[in-house]
Amino acid sequence: EHYKHHWFPLVPSKGSGYRCIRINHKMDPLIGKAAGMIGLSHERLFQLLPSELTLWVDPFEVSYRIGEDGSICVLYESPQPGGKAAKQLESRTSCKEEWRIGRSSPSKSYNMMTVSS
């Protein structure tokens, strides 16, 4: 419902600013609302999620970045209509390695929460 007038499958990048979910030491209201619906407090959310997280929810792709200088990683991708094949997703290992480029170790350790359908 939140994306109803900001979702353009024929032009996936249109409206992407509106669909950017961001935690930058403050909880994004959309994440806070969803967490409340499943019984998670803001305090628990801040324990589970990084203090700096950007999530892009676009037609056919969801990607994220941890921290301001982290690499952008694809979390979910689906084929586009019309038979266009989706590009192969990177493995979690390669994405983690990209995030660490230029760093001897991550600046903070994170508890990762996974979601499956």
N, C-alpha and C positions, 0 to 999 in steps of 0.2 A: 504494500500500500504506500509506503514511504517513497518509493521510486516511481510510482504510477505515471506521473507526467514528466519523468526524467529518464526514461528507458527507451532507447532507440536501437533495436536490433539491426536495422539496415545501416546505421551509422554509429558503431559501437563507442567511438570516442566522444560523441556528443553527450553533454551532460555529465562528463566524468568528474568535474569539480564538485558537483552536488553529491555524487556517489562516493566521494572520498571520505572514509571514516578514519578519524585521527585521535590518537591518545598522545598527548604531549604534556605529561605530568598532570593533566586534567582528563577526566573520563568523557568520551564522546557521548552525548545524550542518547543516541540510538543504541549504543552498546549497553549503556546503563539501563535503558528501558527493557531491552531484551533480557538482560541478566535478572532484572527484577521479576520478570514474568516467569522465570524458572527458579526463583528463590535465592539467587546469589546477591549478596550485599556488595556495595561499592568497595568496601574494605577487602572482601575476598577477591573481587575482580582485580584490584591492584596487586594482590599477591600472585594471581595466576597469569597476568599479562605484563608485558614489558612496559616500562614507564614512557617509552617513545615507540609508537607503533603507527604505521600508516597502512591502511587497507583500501585497495581500489576494487570496487565491485562494478564490473562492466559486463555487458552482454557477452556471453561465451567465455569470460575469463575473470578470475579473482586473483589478485596478486597483492603482495605485502612487502614492507620494508621495516626492519627493526633498527631503530636509531636513525639519526639524520644522515649518517654516512654509510649506512648498510646497503648491500646490493638488493635490487628488486627481484623477488622470487615469485614464481607462479605457484599458487596454491591449488587452483582448479582451472581446467580448461575443457570446453566441449566443442564438438564440431559445429561449424556455422551452417545455416541452411543453404541449400543449393549445391551440396556435395563438396564444399571446400573442406579439405581434411585439416584437422587441428594439428599444429606442430607438436612434436613429442615433448612431453614435460621433462624438465631436468630432474635428476634424482635429488632427494633431500641432501645426500652427501655433497654433491657438487654445489648445491646452493649454499650450504653451510661453509664450504671452502671458499666460495666467492666472497661471502660476508667477512671472512677472516683475512682477505688479501690486504696486505699492508699492516697487519696487526699481529703481534706475537701471541696474543690471546684475546678472547672477547672481553669487552670492558665490563660486562656483568653477566653472571650466569642466570638463565631464565628457566623456569618451569614451563614446559610446553604442554598445551592442552590440544589434543587431537579430536577431531569430529569425524565420524563416519556416517554414511547414509545406509 
